[in-house]
Amino acid sequence: MQIQKSFRDNDAKLFLVSTPIGNLSDMTPRAVETLRSVSAIAAEDTRRALKLCNHFEIRTPLFSYHEHNKHQKTKPILDRLAKGEQVALISDAGMPLISDPGDMLVKSVLAAGHMVVPIPGANAATTALIASGLATQPYLFYGFLKRQKSKKKAELLTLATTPATLVFYESPHRIKETLNLVLEVLGNRQVVVARELTKVFEEFLRGRVQELLEDLQDIKGEVVLLVEGNYATPEIDTWWEGMSLHEHVDHYLAEGMKMSVAVKQVATDLGLTRQDVYKGYHN
């Protein structure tokens, strides 16, 4: 078991720092202070990170850490931590590791015995969820679906009976295809398309899938797609209604069940104990 005391001073730490998803005013004072205080910042895109740092007058050195170089860049970060330094990880926008690189790094840092400290802030999925009008509890954040149509359809099939609001990230040029698959696989559910969150052109499109498909024009910007969960109450087949308890047991016996198995099944069907079924049958 590993116990972490996050606020012990001067220990080697990897900070996971949330950055704005659009509106720079959403950058928290704690995030700015952290980025100023660490030895280095690992950024998914150093060009975008530099603009952010310049805006908040953060002079900390930057280096790239993304999906394509994570195997090469993880060790240098571990080496820094081994020397007692503190490093921050930021993604292009929002929370690191949420559909962004960093998972392997966090596991490696923890395995090496160092601390991982989250600095919370903006997140597109929860920002869209709370304003969607759909149920906020429970919800399932799925992230990006597969790009290939057949694989995307298979993923949606696995989610068809999930009794929770489904939250996806999607690109604007694939949103129509995805909505068509949602209609085909999940049915004409209530959905919300949220785009350009916290920016000047922030927009929420709410309605049933068919409505959105009829009116949806080409859109731009990052998209969060929210789909109503499956809250249908399954119908219970009570085919035994009208049967006596004796007839109910005999039905299963006629199907080849042993007496003990038939009694157990009848008890399950009726919500009785097996003892009650035995007594009722023999009396």
N, C-alpha and C positions, 0 to 999 in steps of 0.2 A: 504494500500500500504506500502511496506517495501523498504526503500532506504538504500543501503549499501555503505559505504565509505571504500573500502578494505584496504587502506593504512594508516588508523588511527592506530597509535602505541599503543601497550600495551592493546589492546582489546582482549577478548576471541575469538579465531578463530579456525575453522577446516580447515586445508590446505589439498587439494586434490593434491597429488604430483605424477606426472608421472615419471615412472622409465623406464630404457632401455628395449626394447623387445628382445634384444640379445646382441648387441654390447655395452659394458659398456662405450664406449667413447661418447655415445649419452646422458649420464646423464648430465644435465645442471648445471652450477655453482649455479644457483638460487635454484635448487632442493636440492643440497648438503647443501647449507647454511640454507635452511628451515628445513631440517631434523636434522641439528645440533642444531638449535635454539629452537625447540619446547620442551615441557615437556615430551612428549611420542609419540611413533609411533604405530599406529594400523596397523597391517600387515596381509594380507590374509594368508601368510605362513611365520611364524617367522624364519624358518630355511633358506629359500631363502633370506629373508630380512636381516638376520644376515650376510650372505656372502656379500651382497651388502654394508651393513654398514661397515663391516670390510675393504672392498676394499677402501672405501672413508673416512675411519677413523672417522666414525660417532658413537659416544658413547651414543646416546640417548636410554633410555629404550624402549624395544619392548613388545607388547602384541598382542595376536591374535584377529583378527576380520574377520570372514568369514561367508559364507552362513549358516552354521549350528549353529553358536553361536551368530548371530547378535542380537537376541532378548535379550540375557543375557548381551551382551557387550555394547549395546547402552547407557544404563543408566549410567554406570561408566564414559563414555566419556562426557555425558551431565553434570555429577557432576563435572568433571574436568573443563569444560568450565564455569560452574557456579561460580567456585572459581577464574576465571580470567586466567586460564591456556590456552595454545595453544597446539593443538594436530594435528598430520599429519596422513592421511590415505594413504596407498599405497597398490597396488594389486601385484600379482606375477610379472606382466610385463605390461608396457604401462599405459594407463590412467585409474584411478579408475572409477568405475561405468559403463565402456564400456564393457558390458558382464561380469562384475565383481560385487561383492557385494559393497554396499555403498548407494544405493538409499534410503533405509529406514532411514539410519543415517543422510543423508543430509536433508531430510524432517524434521526429529526430531530436528536437530540443528537449522534450520531456524524457526521452530515453537516455539522454546525456545527463539528466539530473538538474536541468535548469528550469527556471520559471517561465510560464507563458501567462501574460497579463492582458486581458481584454480592455480596450478603451471604447465603450459603446458610442453609437451615434446613428446616423441615418441608415435606413435599409429599405430598399424598394419594395420588397415583398410585404413587410408589415405595414409600410406606409400605404400601399394600395389596399391591403386587406381592411384596415380600420375604416376606410372611406368607401368601401365597395357596396355596403348595404347587405352583403351576404353574412352568414354566420361566422363569427370570429373564433368560436370555440366549439368543437375542435377544428383545426385546419391542418392541412398537409402541404408543406412546402416541397415541391418536386424539383424545382429548378428547370433546366432546359430539357425538353424532350429530344429524342434522337432526330437527326435530320432526315434520314431515309423514311419514306412514307410507310412502308410495311412495318418497320421497327417502331415507328411512332404509334401506329395503330395498335400494335401488340402491347405497348406500354399503357395506352389508354384502357385496353381491355382489362389489364390487371387492376386498374383503379375504378372500374365500373361500379362496384358495390361499396366503395369506401364512403362511410357516413361522415364526411368532413369536407369543408370547403377546400378545393384543390387550387394550389397556387403555382403557376408556371412562369418562367421567363421565356420570352419568344422574340424573335427578330421581326421587324415590321414587314419584310418581304415574304415571310412564311406564315403570317398570322391567319390569312384567309384559308390556306390549306389546312392549318391546324383546326380552325373552327369547323371546317367541313368534316374533318375526322371526328371532332367532338360530337357533332350532330349525328353522324353515322353510328358511332360506338356508344356514346353516353346518352343520346337523345336530345330533345329540344329543351335543355335546361336553362336556367337563368345563368348568365355569364356577365362578366365585367372585363372590359379592355381598358387598362390604365396606361397612359403613355406620357412621356416627358414630365415625370413626376418632379415636383418642386420648381420646375422651370416656368418661363413665361407662357409657354403653350401647353401647360398641363391640361389633360383632358381625360374624362371618364366616360366611357360608352357602356351603358347598362341596358339589359334587356335579354330576351331569349335568343338562343343561337341563331335561329332563322331570321329574326329581326335584324341582328347585326350583319348577317351575311347579305341581306337585301340592301342595306344602306351603307355598309362600310366602304369607304373610299380608300385609295392608297394613302397609307399613313407613314410618318417618319418618326424616328426616335426610338428609344428603348421602350419595350412593351412588357407589362405584367398582365397575364391572363388569369382570371379567377373564375372557377367553375363551381356551381352549386353542387354540394355533395348529394349522395344517394341516401335520402332519409325515409324511403318507402318502408313501411312495416311489412315484413314478409307474411304472406297468407299461410295460415296453419290449416293443413288438411285434416279435418275431423270426420273422416269417412266412416268412423265407427259409431257416429251418433245414431241413436235408435236401437243399438244392439244392447243386449244384456251383457253383464260382465262374463257370464258363462259362454255366450256366443262369441264374444271378443277373444277370449282365450282359445276357443275351439278354432277360430279363423286362423290363428297363427300355427296351431297344431296341425291343421290341414295343409299348411304350407311346408310342413316338414320340420318345424322347430321342435326342440325338446321342451318338455314342460317347464323346466326352470328358465329357459330362454324366453318362452312365450309369456310367462308370468312377469318377467322383468320388463319386456317390451310393453305389455299392457299397463304395468305400473308407471312407466315413462309416459305413455300416451295420456293417461288419466290423472297423473300427478298424485298417485297413491303409493303406499309402501308395498313391497312384495308380500309382506305378511297379510295385508288387507286383501290383496288379490287372491292369495291362496285360500284364505278363510271364505271369501265371497264365492269363489269357484266351487269349493267342496261343500258349501252349505246350500 
